[in-house]
Amino acid sequence: MRNNLTDLNAEIDRREKELAVLRAARDLLSLSEGASVTVAVASESSNSNGNGASAPSKRNSGREGTARLLKQFDRKEVATIEAAAHRAGMTVRQAGIGVLVRHGYLRPKRGGYVRTAKEFHA
């Protein structure tokens, strides 16, 4: 019984912290018109890094970045790697474009790249 009560209190504390963040975001939005606030709330998982946020594995975080980059390319419109990497929030060096071309996810075309039909599973 004591363990359940402790777990319940811990859950209430965690949610109150999340609510405090949301209330602060609401207060910021009410102060200025046209402002936007992004609020990210992490849920606890078995792969926790100690502060309640989930720590993604290196493999998954890399694959998620690759998926973000590939979403910047279209099947018909040519896009430069610089523009696509910037929109994906990474540097050109982090993009690893050669690997994506070599494995058939992108194809060079007229000074840029286009997406192929090959699916990428993140």
C-alpha positions, -999 to +999 in steps of 0.1 A: +000+000+000+028+024+009+046+019-024+014+027-044+009+059-024+045+069-030+041+062-068+009+082-069+025+112-051+054+110-075+031+110-105+011+140-091+044+159-086+055+151-122+022+163-136+022+194-116+056+203-130+042+198-165+012+220-157+035+247-144+053+248-178+020+249-197+007+277-174+039+297-181+034+292-218-002+304-215+009+335-196+035+343-223+009+340-250-016+362-232+010+390-229+016+395-266-007+390-296+006+370-325+033+353-304+039+316-306+053+293-280+065+257-284+061+235-254+078+201-253+069+177-225+087+144-222+071+114-206+090+090-185+100+057-199+122+028-190+150+045-210+151+076-188+181+099-185+174+108-149+154+140-154+122+123-166+130+128-203+135+098-225+170+093-239+168+081-275+194+055-285+221+068-308+208+046-336+172+059-334+183+096-330+204+092-361+177+076-381+152+102-370+175+129-383+178+111-416+140+108-418+137+146-412+163+152-439+146+129-464+112+147-458+128+179-472+132+163-507+104+159-533+101+133-560+099+160-587+113+193-574+151+195-572+164+207-538+199+216-528+215+198-499+222+231-482+186+242-482+173+207-472+198+204-443+189+239-430+152+231-430+159+197-412+179+215-386+213+201-393+245+210-411+255+198-445+282+176-430+257+159-406+234+152-436+257+124-450+243+129-485+267+104-502+253+075-481+218+084-490+226+085-527+247+053-525+218+035-508+192+048-533+172+072-512+182+103-532+193+108-568+214+137-581+196+159-606+204+194-621+227+206-593+205+193-565+188+161-554+154+144-557+138+118-536+135+083-549+105+060-543+126+038-519+110+038-484+131+048-454+120+032-421+130+053-391 
